[in-house]
Amino acid sequence: MSAATTHPFLARADSILDGLHKTGQYKRLQMIEGPMGPVVRLRGYGERLCFCSNNYLGLADHPEVVEAGIRGLQDFGAGTASVRFICGTFSPHENLERRIARFLGHEASYTFVSCWNANEAIFPTLCEPGDIIISDELNHASIIDGVRLATVIKKGLHKAVYKHNDLADLRRRLEEARANPAVTGVIWVCTDGVFSMEGDIADLPALRRLCDEFDALLIVDDSHGTGVMGLTGRGTHEHQGLTGADIDFFTGTLGKALGGGAGGYISGPARAIDLIVQRGRPTLFSNALPATVACSADKAIEILMREPERVQRLRDNAAYAREGIRKAGFTVIESPTAICPIIVHDTAKAIAMSQRLLELGVYVIGFGYPVVPEGHARLRVQVSAAHTREHIDGLIGALRNL
Ligand SMILES: Cc1ncc(COP(=O)(O)O)c(C=O)c1O
């Protein structure tokens, strides 16, 4: 018998899991028995209105997106069984990366199996000892871990954190960096475009101005903004009147608005992307995005560019949902995004409310510690362009019955 089935480690695992059960923080995974859409079929529950997916544009089950994936599988098989630089690059990668770069107004892009991977690639690869990375305190966990990893791999690479969306605090960090004799290289400022838990946005024009003043480079992870924000869904920068050229680097995901399959990317200047290809550890030591997923994502972006009205529908739906949630008596964080967090503070309460909503016909997840800080638990309602007014009314009705 393997030692792992009797090892004392298992008693430790039991004790941690018991703690999660006792404090009501234990997460039960729901089984979805069909495609992701505004209505999903959940094992044990049947059809439920889905308000917890990042399927912002309703493209996850779009017939053309599905068909493109099937064609990719037929034409290219399951994969190359190799990393990209050995024998793992297909023409769908090239097509998708060109399309992402064009969509974002950058010279080049490179894809990964996830945006988590992209964020683990960008900092350790592009940053060097003597540089400093200055990061918003509420940046996504993948940025936080990517920055931590970079400072471990590159001794002498510095980091600093500024208070969430606090430009005065960022200015202080920039002044400290410029005054620090150990900071001899590049200053990098890094932010989410849309913050995933709050649903608020970074002030990108102000960040651009500060970066220019301090000769810093700006990295924006717009995973929740791409396909969602701006008139044509280019992202948070478009919403704020900037072009892609105003942002030095984007990271983003293909696992949300852009088809919802999986995958992530870095976009920016061609020479920097070449550095990622040459030196990025996730690039050199991990398999490529499967061709089928690359084909689906490419089609999803093509549809977004062809049908920008999806973005307007999403915006209208989000405004309608926010108003309804407020009228139902809940506090929802205001923002122009499709993330509508209903603050309930206590983790166990958030999880219990989410369970009750499920019984009332609506699938919304309660987020608590450690995904958000203690005391900041919430129900995160996420709206899609695929929702009809009736779907949203169904959500509001269930909230009224809580
Ligand atoms: C801002 C941000 N960055 C990165 C990620 C990770 O994306 P992926 O699922 O592609 O790894 C997420 C996903 O939640 C996110 O919200």
The ligand as an SDF file (V2000), in Angstrom:
LIG
                    3D

 16 16  0  0  0  0  0  0  0  0999 V2000
   -7.2930   39.4100  -13.4370 C   0  0  0  0  0  0  0  0  0  0  0  0
   -7.1190   37.9440  -13.7050 C   0  0  0  0  0  0  0  0  0  0  0  0
   -5.9410   37.5040  -14.1520 N   0  0  0  0  0  0  0  0  0  0  0  0
   -5.7310   36.2040  -14.4040 C   0  0  0  0  0  0  0  0  0  0  0  0
   -6.7170   35.2650  -14.2100 C   0  0  0  0  0  0  0  0  0  0  0  0
   -6.4330   33.8260  -14.4860 C   0  0  0  0  0  0  0  0  0  0  0  0
   -6.9200   33.4950  -15.7450 O   0  0  0  0  0  0  0  0  0  0  0  0
   -6.8530   32.0000  -16.2580 P   0  0  0  0  0  0  0  0  0  0  0  0
   -8.1060   31.3390  -15.8050 O   0  0  0  0  0  0  0  0  0  0  0  0
   -6.7390   32.1140  -17.7430 O   0  0  0  0  0  0  0  0  0  0  0  0
   -5.6400   31.3970  -15.6470 O   0  0  0  0  0  0  0  0  0  0  0  0
   -7.9630   35.6700  -13.7630 C   0  0  0  0  0  0  0  0  0  0  0  0
   -9.0200   34.6600  -13.5420 C   0  0  0  0  0  0  0  0  0  0  0  0
   -9.8110   34.6990  -12.6540 O   0  0  0  0  0  0  0  0  0  0  0  0
   -8.1760   37.0500  -13.4800 C   0  0  0  0  0  0  0  0  0  0  0  0
   -9.3500   37.4740  -13.0310 O   0  0  0  0  0  0  0  0  0  0  0  0
  1  2  1  0
  2  3  1  0
  2 15  2  0
  3  4  2  0
  4  5  1  0
  5  6  1  0
  5 12  2  0
  6  7  1  0
  7  8  1  0
  8  9  2  0
  8 10  1  0
  8 11  1  0
 12 13  1  0
 12 15  1  0
 13 14  2  0
 15 16  1  0
M  END
$$$$
